[in-house]
Amino acid sequence: MMQRRGFTLLEMAVTLAILVVVLAIALPSLIQMSIVENETAIIQAMRSAVQACESFRMRDSQGDIRGRYPVSLAALTGSAPPYLDPRFSALALGRPWRGYVGQYTPAPERTIQVGNITYRVRDAYTLTADPVRRGLTGQRSFYVDQSGAVRFNAQRPATANDPALEEAR
């Protein structure tokens, strides 16, 4: 009869200790890599949203009068063909995407008078993105408006007063 030999308690404890040390070394790097990937994706999504908003507004133009920005990013994904990839609209609907939650806020529509013709315009918007868990899913918050400059803040939600990414280099 063959005797079965298992691992001793000491062997299992040494193996577990080695595994804990390896995880302690690797985990911060994995989290940092995930944060960088999430932030890169969010920045690209915000830049894509700016381009889509501008295309939408140009289509809505009336002669020399620039048109309206969309009332929501969903308007950009629901058109045929869409101005924006539908996955990006989750960012502006308050649903988490790539570790961030976003908010798209259009300016109120207003009317302008040119001669005896009245035009309706919505000439501003903001799009913000904040990490679901700062330090774990993302480090920086982002802000963009119709100017197209993506701004960031590492401590709190970003605003129009924060530095633009291009200025940060």
Stockholm file with secondary structure:
# STOCKHOLM 1.0

chainA/1-169         MMQRRGFTLLEMAVTLAILVVVLAIALPSLIQMSIVENETAIIQAMRSAVQACESFRMRDSQGDIRGRYPVSLAALTGSAPPYLDPRFSALALGRPWRGYVGQYTPAPERTIQVGNITYRVRDAYTLTADPVRRGLTGQRSFYVDQSGAVRFNAQRPATANDPALEEAR
#=GR chainA/1-169 SS CCCCCCCCHHHHHHHHHHHHHHHHHHHHHHHHHHHHHHHHHHHHHHHHHHHHHHHHHHHTCBTTBCCCCCSSTHHHHSSSSCSSCHHHHHHHBTCCBTTEEEEEEECCCEEEEETTEEEEECCCEEEEEEESSBTTTBSCEEEEETTCCCEEESSSCCCTTSCBGGGGC
#=GC SS_cons         CCCCCCCCHHHHHHHHHHHHHHHHHHHHHHHHHHHHHHHHHHHHHHHHHHHHHHHHHHHTCBTTBCCCCCSSTHHHHSSSSCSSCHHHHHHHBTCCBTTEEEEEEECCCEEEEETTEEEEECCCEEEEEEESSBTTTBSCEEEEETTCCCEEESSSCCCTTSCBGGGGC
//
